Amino acid sequence: MAPSALQGVYNTIFRKNYIFLSVVFVSAFGMEIAFDNASNSVWNTVNKGRQWKDLKHKYMESDDE
């Protein structure tokens, strides 16, 4: 990065502590949501056909009976 870009990042984010902490917490919250969604997607792909949501129709009684 160019020195002027680094200076801009410093002046925008790192200069004031409350802004820096806000950026850290918002970034952590966003990364947690992204990681959870990615983990759930991988889990559902690997275990497709073995989860209750996939097998429920075989074991639940219908209301018509």
N, CA, C and O atoms as a Maestro MAE file, in Angstrom:
{
 s_m_m2io_version
 :::
 2.0.0
}

f_m_ct {
 s_m_title
 :::
 protein
 m_atom[260] {
  # First column is atom index #
  i_m_mmod_type
  r_m_x_coord
  r_m_y_coord
  r_m_z_coord
  i_m_residue_number
  s_m_chain_name
  s_m_pdb_residue_name
  s_m_pdb_atom_name
  i_m_atomic_number
  :::
  1 25 0.837 -1.185 0.000 1 A "MET " " N  " 7
  2 3 0.000 0.000 0.000 1 A "MET " " CA " 6
  3 2 0.877 1.243 0.000 1 A "MET " " C  " 6
  4 15 1.979 1.251 0.549 1 A "MET " " O  " 8
  5 25 0.375 2.260 -0.611 2 A "ALA " " N  " 7
  6 3 1.109 3.516 -0.663 2 A "ALA " " CA " 6
  7 2 1.075 4.192 0.708 2 A "ALA " " C  " 6
  8 15 0.136 4.003 1.480 2 A "ALA " " O  " 8
  9 25 2.103 4.975 0.998 3 A "PRO " " N  " 7
  10 3 2.136 5.660 2.298 3 A "PRO " " CA " 6
  11 2 0.901 6.522 2.559 3 A "PRO " " C  " 6
  12 15 0.442 6.612 3.698 3 A "PRO " " O  " 8
  13 25 0.362 7.151 1.524 4 A "SER " " N  " 7
  14 3 -0.828 7.983 1.736 4 A "SER " " CA " 6
  15 2 -2.043 7.123 2.090 4 A "SER " " C  " 6
  16 15 -2.895 7.543 2.873 4 A "SER " " O  " 8
  17 25 -2.124 5.918 1.514 5 A "ALA " " N  " 7
  18 3 -3.225 5.016 1.846 5 A "ALA " " CA " 6
  19 2 -3.098 4.536 3.285 5 A "ALA " " C  " 6
  20 15 -4.092 4.459 4.006 5 A "ALA " " O  " 8
  21 25 -1.885 4.215 3.701 6 A "LEU " " N  " 7
  22 3 -1.668 3.800 5.087 6 A "LEU " " CA " 6
  23 2 -1.985 4.934 6.058 6 A "LEU " " C  " 6
  24 15 -2.541 4.705 7.132 6 A "LEU " " O  " 8
  25 25 -1.635 6.126 5.682 7 A "GLN " " N  " 7
  26 3 -1.942 7.291 6.522 7 A "GLN " " CA " 6
  27 2 -3.454 7.474 6.629 7 A "GLN " " C  " 6
  28 15 -3.967 7.816 7.695 7 A "GLN " " O  " 8
  29 25 -4.159 7.247 5.537 8 A "GLY " " N  " 7
  30 3 -5.619 7.353 5.562 8 A "GLY " " CA " 6
  31 2 -6.256 6.295 6.441 8 A "GLY " " C  " 6
  32 15 -7.202 6.582 7.176 8 A "GLY " " O  " 8
  33 25 -5.743 5.067 6.373 9 A "VAL " " N  " 7
  34 3 -6.255 3.996 7.236 9 A "VAL " " CA " 6
  35 2 -5.978 4.337 8.695 9 A "VAL " " C  " 6
  36 15 -6.841 4.154 9.554 9 A "VAL " " O  " 8
  37 25 -4.793 4.824 8.971 10 A "TYR " " N  " 7
  38 3 -4.453 5.198 10.348 10 A "TYR " " CA " 6
  39 2 -5.383 6.294 10.853 10 A "TYR " " C  " 6
  40 15 -5.911 6.200 11.961 10 A "TYR " " O  " 8
  41 25 -5.583 7.328 10.047 11 A "ASN " " N  " 7
  42 3 -6.423 8.448 10.479 11 A "ASN " " CA " 6
  43 2 -7.887 8.044 10.627 11 A "ASN " " C  " 6
  44 15 -8.608 8.613 11.446 11 A "ASN " " O  " 8
  45 25 -8.326 7.065 9.840 12 A "THR " " N  " 7
  46 3 -9.728 6.656 9.884 12 A "THR " " CA " 6
  47 2 -10.002 5.658 10.994 12 A "THR " " C  " 6
  48 15 -11.010 5.786 11.689 12 A "THR " " O  " 8
  49 25 -9.138 4.666 11.183 13 A "ILE " " N  " 7
  50 3 -9.446 3.544 12.078 13 A "ILE " " CA " 6
  51 2 -8.622 3.566 13.361 13 A "ILE " " C  " 6
  52 15 -9.188 3.463 14.450 13 A "ILE " " O  " 8
  53 25 -7.341 3.694 13.264 14 A "PHE " " N  " 7
  54 3 -6.458 3.459 14.409 14 A "PHE " " CA " 6
  55 2 -6.231 4.678 15.303 14 A "PHE " " C  " 6
  56 15 -5.727 4.537 16.417 14 A "PHE " " O  " 8
  57 25 -6.585 5.836 14.847 15 A "ARG " " N  " 7
  58 3 -6.255 7.035 15.615 15 A "ARG " " CA " 6
  59 2 -7.081 7.150 16.896 15 A "ARG " " C  " 6
  60 15 -6.565 7.560 17.936 15 A "ARG " " O  " 8
  61 25 -8.359 6.790 16.819 16 A "LYS " " N  " 7
  62 3 -9.233 6.887 17.993 16 A "LYS " " CA " 6
  63 2 -9.574 5.485 18.471 16 A "LYS " " C  " 6
  64 15 -9.971 4.625 17.685 16 A "LYS " " O  " 8
  65 25 -9.416 5.270 19.753 17 A "ASN " " N  " 7
  66 3 -9.577 3.943 20.329 17 A "ASN " " CA " 6
  67 2 -10.999 3.415 20.166 17 A "ASN " " C  " 6
  68 15 -11.173 2.237 19.857 17 A "ASN " " O  " 8
  69 25 -12.011 4.241 20.361 18 A "TYR " " N  " 7
  70 3 -13.381 3.752 20.270 18 A "TYR " " CA " 6
  71 2 -13.740 3.335 18.844 18 A "TYR " " C  " 6
  72 15 -14.531 2.409 18.662 18 A "TYR " " O  " 8
  73 25 -13.189 3.983 17.850 19 A "ILE " " N  " 7
  74 3 -13.436 3.571 16.462 19 A "ILE " " CA " 6
  75 2 -12.726 2.253 16.184 19 A "ILE " " C  " 6
  76 15 -13.295 1.361 15.555 19 A "ILE " " O  " 8
  77 25 -11.490 2.127 16.648 20 A "PHE " " N  " 7
  78 3 -10.740 0.885 16.457 20 A "PHE " " CA " 6
  79 2 -11.462 -0.290 17.106 20 A "PHE " " C  " 6
  80 15 -11.599 -1.346 16.488 20 A "PHE " " O  " 8
  81 25 -11.924 -0.121 18.342 21 A "LEU " " N  " 7
  82 3 -12.643 -1.199 19.022 21 A "LEU " " CA " 6
  83 2 -13.963 -1.517 18.328 21 A "LEU " " C  " 6
  84 15 -14.358 -2.680 18.246 21 A "LEU " " O  " 8
  85 25 -14.636 -0.504 17.836 22 A "SER " " N  " 7
  86 3 -15.881 -0.737 17.094 22 A "SER " " CA " 6
  87 2 -15.621 -1.557 15.841 22 A "SER " " C  " 6
  88 15 -16.375 -2.480 15.536 22 A "SER " " O  " 8
  89 25 -14.568 -1.230 15.120 23 A "VAL " " N  " 7
  90 3 -14.215 -1.984 13.913 23 A "VAL " " CA " 6
  91 2 -13.872 -3.425 14.268 23 A "VAL " " C  " 6
  92 15 -14.269 -4.347 13.556 23 A "VAL " " O  " 8
  93 25 -13.146 -3.629 15.351 24 A "VAL " " N  " 7
  94 3 -12.778 -4.982 15.779 24 A "VAL " " CA " 6
  95 2 -14.021 -5.795 16.110 24 A "VAL " " C  " 6
  96 15 -14.156 -6.927 15.646 24 A "VAL " " O  " 8
  97 25 -14.936 -5.236 16.908 25 A "PHE " " N  " 7
  98 3 -16.122 -5.984 17.317 25 A "PHE " " CA " 6
  99 2 -17.076 -6.238 16.154 25 A "PHE " " C  " 6
  100 15 -17.631 -7.331 16.047 25 A "PHE " " O  " 8
  101 25 -17.274 -5.266 15.292 26 A "VAL " " N  " 7
  102 3 -18.152 -5.462 14.130 26 A "VAL " " CA " 6
  103 2 -17.547 -6.494 13.186 26 A "VAL " " C  " 6
  104 15 -18.269 -7.331 12.644 26 A "VAL " " O  " 8
  105 25 -16.242 -6.446 12.984 27 A "SER " " N  " 7
  106 3 -15.574 -7.432 12.127 27 A "SER " " CA " 6
  107 2 -15.665 -8.831 12.724 27 A "SER " " C  " 6
  108 15 -15.906 -9.799 12.002 27 A "SER " " O  " 8
  109 25 -15.476 -8.946 14.029 28 A "ALA " " N  " 7
  110 3 -15.572 -10.257 14.686 28 A "ALA " " CA " 6
  111 2 -16.981 -10.810 14.577 28 A "ALA " " C  " 6
  112 15 -17.157 -12.002 14.324 28 A "ALA " " O  " 8
  113 25 -17.981 -9.973 14.761 29 A "PHE " " N  " 7
  114 3 -19.369 -10.407 14.643 29 A "PHE " " CA " 6
  115 2 -19.665 -10.885 13.222 29 A "PHE " " C  " 6
  116 15 -20.297 -11.925 13.034 29 A "PHE " " O  " 8
  117 25 -19.213 -10.134 12.230 30 A "GLY " " N  " 7
  118 3 -19.417 -10.527 10.838 30 A "GLY " " CA " 6
  119 2 -18.698 -11.819 10.483 30 A "GLY " " C  " 6
  120 15 -19.246 -12.665 9.775 30 A "GLY " " O  " 8
  121 25 -17.481 -11.973 10.970 31 A "MET " " N  " 7
  122 3 -16.729 -13.201 10.697 31 A "MET " " CA " 6
  123 2 -17.362 -14.404 11.385 31 A "MET " " C  " 6
  124 15 -17.335 -15.510 10.845 31 A "MET " " O  " 8
  125 25 -17.934 -14.199 12.572 32 A "GLU " " N  " 7
  126 3 -18.615 -15.294 13.267 32 A "GLU " " CA " 6
  127 2 -19.816 -15.777 12.458 32 A "GLU " " C  " 6
  128 15 -20.027 -16.981 12.317 32 A "GLU " " O  " 8
  129 25 -20.593 -14.851 11.933 33 A "ILE " " N  " 7
  130 3 -21.751 -15.226 11.118 33 A "ILE " " CA " 6
  131 2 -21.298 -15.954 9.862 33 A "ILE " " C  " 6
  132 15 -21.878 -16.979 9.503 33 A "ILE " " O  " 8
  133 25 -20.278 -15.448 9.192 34 A "ALA " " N  " 7
  134 3 -19.781 -16.083 7.971 34 A "ALA " " CA " 6
  135 2 -19.230 -17.477 8.258 34 A "ALA " " C  " 6
  136 15 -19.494 -18.410 7.500 34 A "ALA " " O  " 8
  137 25 -18.473 -17.632 9.333 35 A "PHE " " N  " 7
  138 3 -17.900 -18.934 9.686 35 A "PHE " " CA " 6
  139 2 -18.992 -19.928 10.046 35 A "PHE " " C  " 6
  140 15 -18.929 -21.088 9.636 35 A "PHE " " O  " 8
  141 25 -20.004 -19.490 10.812 36 A "ASP " " N  " 7
  142 3 -21.108 -20.379 11.177 36 A "ASP " " CA " 6
  143 2 -21.870 -20.846 9.942 36 A "ASP " " C  " 6
  144 15 -22.200 -22.026 9.826 36 A "ASP " " O  " 8
  145 25 -22.149 -19.935 9.026 37 A "ASN " " N  " 7
  146 3 -22.866 -20.316 7.804 37 A "ASN " " CA " 6
  147 2 -22.044 -21.275 6.952 37 A "ASN " " C  " 6
  148 15 -22.586 -22.238 6.407 37 A "ASN " " O  " 8
  149 25 -20.755 -21.026 6.832 38 A "ALA " " N  " 7
  150 3 -19.890 -21.914 6.053 38 A "ALA " " CA " 6
  151 2 -19.793 -23.286 6.707 38 A "ALA " " C  " 6
  152 15 -19.844 -24.304 6.018 38 A "ALA " " O  " 8
  153 25 -19.653 -23.322 8.030 39 A "SER " " N  " 7
  154 3 -19.572 -24.604 8.745 39 A "SER " " CA " 6
  155 2 -20.861 -25.396 8.601 39 A "SER " " C  " 6
  156 15 -20.820 -26.603 8.364 39 A "SER " " O  " 8
  157 25 -21.996 -24.739 8.738 40 A "ASN " " N  " 7
  158 3 -23.282 -25.425 8.581 40 A "ASN " " CA " 6
  159 2 -23.465 -25.944 7.164 40 A "ASN " " C  " 6
  160 15 -24.008 -27.030 6.968 40 A "ASN " " O  " 8
  161 25 -23.023 -25.191 6.192 41 A "SER " " N  " 7
  162 3 -23.130 -25.626 4.803 41 A "SER " " CA " 6
  163 2 -22.284 -26.869 4.545 41 A "SER " " C  " 6
  164 15 -22.745 -27.812 3.901 41 A "SER " " O  " 8
  165 25 -21.057 -26.874 5.041 42 A "VAL " " N  " 7
  166 3 -20.186 -28.043 4.881 42 A "VAL " " CA " 6
  167 2 -20.784 -29.240 5.607 42 A "VAL " " C  " 6
  168 15 -20.803 -30.341 5.058 42 A "VAL " " O  " 8
  169 25 -21.274 -29.051 6.829 43 A "TRP " " N  " 7
  170 3 -21.863 -30.139 7.616 43 A "TRP " " CA " 6
  171 2 -23.069 -30.735 6.890 43 A "TRP " " C  " 6
  172 15 -23.197 -31.955 6.792 43 A "TRP " " O  " 8
  173 25 -23.950 -29.874 6.384 44 A "ASN " " N  " 7
  174 3 -25.139 -30.357 5.683 44 A "ASN " " CA " 6
  175 2 -24.784 -31.076 4.389 44 A "ASN " " C  " 6
  176 15 -25.466 -32.029 4.012 44 A "ASN " " O  " 8
  177 25 -23.743 -30.646 3.709 45 A "THR " " N  " 7
  178 3 -23.316 -31.309 2.480 45 A "THR " " CA " 6
  179 2 -22.727 -32.684 2.776 45 A "THR " " C  " 6
  180 15 -23.044 -33.652 2.086 45 A "THR " " O  " 8
  181 25 -21.887 -32.778 3.779 46 A "VAL " " N  " 7
  182 3 -21.240 -34.048 4.123 46 A "VAL " " CA " 6
  183 2 -22.258 -35.053 4.650 46 A "VAL " " C  " 6
  184 15 -22.148 -36.245 4.360 46 A "VAL " " O  " 8
  185 25 -23.242 -34.599 5.414 47 A "ASN " " N  " 7
  186 3 -24.201 -35.490 6.062 47 A "ASN " " CA " 6
  187 2 -25.565 -35.515 5.375 47 A "ASN " " C  " 6
  188 15 -26.570 -35.823 6.016 47 A "ASN " " O  " 8
  189 25 -25.612 -35.203 4.103 48 A "LYS " " N  " 7
  190 3 -26.880 -35.198 3.374 48 A "LYS " " CA " 6
  191 2 -27.471 -36.609 3.356 48 A "LYS " " C  " 6
  192 15 -26.788 -37.577 3.022 48 A "LYS " " O  " 8
  193 25 -28.747 -36.705 3.720 49 A "GLY " " N  " 7
  194 3 -29.431 -37.983 3.755 49 A "GLY " " CA " 6
  195 2 -29.342 -38.698 5.084 49 A "GLY " " C  " 6
  196 15 -29.978 -39.736 5.261 49 A "GLY " " O  " 8
  197 25 -28.577 -38.179 6.020 50 A "ARG " " N  " 7
  198 3 -28.410 -38.818 7.325 50 A "ARG " " CA " 6
  199 2 -28.965 -37.978 8.471 50 A "ARG " " C  " 6
  200 15 -28.878 -38.384 9.630 50 A "ARG " " O  " 8
  201 25 -29.521 -36.838 8.170 51 A "GLN " " N  " 7
  202 3 -30.018 -35.953 9.213 51 A "GLN " " CA " 6
  203 2 -31.530 -36.100 9.357 51 A "GLN " " C  " 6
  204 15 -32.209 -36.576 8.447 51 A "GLN " " O  " 8
  205 25 -32.046 -35.686 10.511 52 A "TRP " " N  " 7
  206 3 -33.468 -35.818 10.796 52 A "TRP " " CA " 6
  207 2 -34.311 -35.098 9.758 52 A "TRP " " C  " 6
  208 15 -35.365 -35.600 9.366 52 A "TRP " " O  " 8
  209 25 -33.870 -33.936 9.309 53 A "LYS " " N  " 7
  210 3 -34.653 -33.193 8.320 53 A "LYS " " CA " 6
  211 2 -34.783 -33.967 7.008 53 A "LYS " " C  " 6
  212 15 -35.736 -33.748 6.261 53 A "LYS " " O  " 8
  213 25 -33.846 -34.866 6.718 54 A "ASP " " N  " 7
  214 3 -33.912 -35.680 5.505 54 A "ASP " " CA " 6
  215 2 -34.699 -36.966 5.720 54 A "ASP " " C  " 6
  216 15 -35.232 -37.524 4.760 54 A "ASP " " O  " 8
  217 25 -34.786 -37.451 6.960 55 A "LEU " " N  " 7
  218 3 -35.422 -38.736 7.256 55 A "LEU " " CA " 6
  219 2 -36.796 -38.598 7.906 55 A "LEU " " C  " 6
  220 15 -37.493 -39.598 8.082 55 A "LEU " " O  " 8
  221 25 -37.188 -37.409 8.257 56 A "LYS " " N  " 7
  222 3 -38.412 -37.193 9.016 56 A "LYS " " CA " 6
  223 2 -39.641 -37.749 8.308 56 A "LYS " " C  " 6
  224 15 -40.516 -38.320 8.959 56 A "LYS " " O  " 8
  225 25 -39.723 -37.596 7.002 57 A "HIS " " N  " 7
  226 3 -40.912 -38.039 6.272 57 A "HIS " " CA " 6
  227 2 -41.093 -39.557 6.323 57 A "HIS " " C  " 6
  228 15 -42.207 -40.044 6.131 57 A "HIS " " O  " 8
  229 25 -40.034 -40.305 6.574 58 A "LYS " " N  " 7
  230 3 -40.143 -41.765 6.656 58 A "LYS " " CA " 6
  231 2 -40.753 -42.224 7.976 58 A "LYS " " C  " 6
  232 15 -41.394 -43.274 8.024 58 A "LYS " " O  " 8
  233 25 -40.564 -41.459 9.042 59 A "TYR " " N  " 7
  234 3 -40.946 -41.897 10.375 59 A "TYR " " CA " 6
  235 2 -42.157 -41.166 10.961 59 A "TYR " " C  " 6
  236 15 -42.740 -41.626 11.943 59 A "TYR " " O  " 8
  237 25 -42.526 -40.065 10.384 60 A "MET " " N  " 7
  238 3 -43.661 -39.307 10.904 60 A "MET " " CA " 6
  239 2 -44.956 -39.867 10.326 60 A "MET " " C  " 6
  240 15 -45.026 -40.198 9.143 60 A "MET " " O  " 8
  241 25 -45.974 -39.969 11.167 61 A "GLU " " N  " 7
  242 3 -47.278 -40.414 10.696 61 A "GLU " " CA " 6
  243 2 -47.986 -39.238 10.052 61 A "GLU " " C  " 6
  244 15 -47.898 -38.105 10.526 61 A "GLU " " O  " 8
  245 25 -48.676 -39.515 8.984 62 A "SER " " N  " 7
  246 3 -49.403 -38.439 8.325 62 A "SER " " CA " 6
  247 2 -50.705 -38.168 9.071 62 A "SER " " C  " 6
  248 15 -51.188 -39.032 9.803 62 A "SER " " O  " 8
  249 25 -51.272 -36.988 8.896 63 A "ASP " " N  " 7
  250 3 -52.504 -36.603 9.576 63 A "ASP " " CA " 6
  251 2 -53.728 -37.253 8.939 63 A "ASP " " C  " 6
  252 15 -54.803 -37.235 9.537 63 A "ASP " " O  " 8
  253 25 -53.597 -37.824 7.750 64 A "ASP " " N  " 7
  254 3 -54.722 -38.430 7.040 64 A "ASP " " CA " 6
  255 2 -55.165 -39.736 7.678 64 A "ASP " " C  " 6
  256 15 -56.323 -40.121 7.520 64 A "ASP " " O  " 8
  257 25 -54.310 -40.415 8.374 65 A "GLU " " N  " 7
  258 3 -54.638 -41.735 8.925 65 A "GLU " " CA " 6
  259 2 -55.457 -41.644 10.176 65 A "GLU " " C  " 6
  260 15 -55.812 -42.670 10.757 65 A "GLU " " O  " 8
  :::
 }
 m_bond[259] {
  # First column is bond index #
  i_m_from
  i_m_to
  i_m_order
  :::
  1 1 2 1
  2 2 3 1
  3 3 4 2
  4 3 5 1
  5 5 6 1
  6 6 7 1
  7 7 8 2
  8 7 9 1
  9 9 10 1
  10 10 11 1
  11 11 12 2
  12 11 13 1
  13 13 14 1
  14 14 15 1
  15 15 16 2
  16 15 17 1
  17 17 18 1
  18 18 19 1
  19 19 20 2
  20 19 21 1
  21 21 22 1
  22 22 23 1
  23 23 24 2
  24 23 25 1
  25 25 26 1
  26 26 27 1
  27 27 28 2
  28 27 29 1
  29 29 30 1
  30 30 31 1
  31 31 32 2
  32 31 33 1
  33 33 34 1
  34 34 35 1
  35 35 36 2
  36 35 37 1
  37 37 38 1
  38 38 39 1
  39 39 40 2
  40 39 41 1
  41 41 42 1
  42 42 43 1
  43 43 44 2
  44 43 45 1
  45 45 46 1
  46 46 47 1
  47 47 48 2
  48 47 49 1
  49 49 50 1
  50 50 51 1
  51 51 52 2
  52 51 53 1
  53 53 54 1
  54 54 55 1
  55 55 56 2
  56 55 57 1
  57 57 58 1
  58 58 59 1
  59 59 60 2
  60 59 61 1
  61 61 62 1
  62 62 63 1
  63 63 64 2
  64 63 65 1
  65 65 66 1
  66 66 67 1
  67 67 68 2
  68 67 69 1
  69 69 70 1
  70 70 71 1
  71 71 72 2
  72 71 73 1
  73 73 74 1
  74 74 75 1
  75 75 76 2
  76 75 77 1
  77 77 78 1
  78 78 79 1
  79 79 80 2
  80 79 81 1
  81 81 82 1
  82 82 83 1
  83 83 84 2
  84 83 85 1
  85 85 86 1
  86 86 87 1
  87 87 88 2
  88 87 89 1
  89 89 90 1
  90 90 91 1
  91 91 92 2
  92 91 93 1
  93 93 94 1
  94 94 95 1
  95 95 96 2
  96 95 97 1
  97 97 98 1
  98 98 99 1
  99 99 100 2
  100 99 101 1
  101 101 102 1
  102 102 103 1
  103 103 104 2
  104 103 105 1
  105 105 106 1
  106 106 107 1
  107 107 108 2
  108 107 109 1
  109 109 110 1
  110 110 111 1
  111 111 112 2
  112 111 113 1
  113 113 114 1
  114 114 115 1
  115 115 116 2
  116 115 117 1
  117 117 118 1
  118 118 119 1
  119 119 120 2
  120 119 121 1
  121 121 122 1
  122 122 123 1
  123 123 124 2
  124 123 125 1
  125 125 126 1
  126 126 127 1
  127 127 128 2
  128 127 129 1
  129 129 130 1
  130 130 131 1
  131 131 132 2
  132 131 133 1
  133 133 134 1
  134 134 135 1
  135 135 136 2
  136 135 137 1
  137 137 138 1
  138 138 139 1
  139 139 140 2
  140 139 141 1
  141 141 142 1
  142 142 143 1
  143 143 144 2
  144 143 145 1
  145 145 146 1
  146 146 147 1
  147 147 148 2
  148 147 149 1
  149 149 150 1
  150 150 151 1
  151 151 152 2
  152 151 153 1
  153 153 154 1
  154 154 155 1
  155 155 156 2
  156 155 157 1
  157 157 158 1
  158 158 159 1
  159 159 160 2
  160 159 161 1
  161 161 162 1
  162 162 163 1
  163 163 164 2
  164 163 165 1
  165 165 166 1
  166 166 167 1
  167 167 168 2
  168 167 169 1
  169 169 170 1
  170 170 171 1
  171 171 172 2
  172 171 173 1
  173 173 174 1
  174 174 175 1
  175 175 176 2
  176 175 177 1
  177 177 178 1
  178 178 179 1
  179 179 180 2
  180 179 181 1
  181 181 182 1
  182 182 183 1
  183 183 184 2
  184 183 185 1
  185 185 186 1
  186 186 187 1
  187 187 188 2
  188 187 189 1
  189 189 190 1
  190 190 191 1
  191 191 192 2
  192 191 193 1
  193 193 194 1
  194 194 195 1
  195 195 196 2
  196 195 197 1
  197 197 198 1
  198 198 199 1
  199 199 200 2
  200 199 201 1
  201 201 202 1
  202 202 203 1
  203 203 204 2
  204 203 205 1
  205 205 206 1
  206 206 207 1
  207 207 208 2
  208 207 209 1
  209 209 210 1
  210 210 211 1
  211 211 212 2
  212 211 213 1
  213 213 214 1
  214 214 215 1
  215 215 216 2
  216 215 217 1
  217 217 218 1
  218 218 219 1
  219 219 220 2
  220 219 221 1
  221 221 222 1
  222 222 223 1
  223 223 224 2
  224 223 225 1
  225 225 226 1
  226 226 227 1
  227 227 228 2
  228 227 229 1
  229 229 230 1
  230 230 231 1
  231 231 232 2
  232 231 233 1
  233 233 234 1
  234 234 235 1
  235 235 236 2
  236 235 237 1
  237 237 238 1
  238 238 239 1
  239 239 240 2
  240 239 241 1
  241 241 242 1
  242 242 243 1
  243 243 244 2
  244 243 245 1
  245 245 246 1
  246 246 247 1
  247 247 248 2
  248 247 249 1
  249 249 250 1
  250 250 251 1
  251 251 252 2
  252 251 253 1
  253 253 254 1
  254 254 255 1
  255 255 256 2
  256 255 257 1
  257 257 258 1
  258 258 259 1
  259 259 260 2
  :::
 }
}
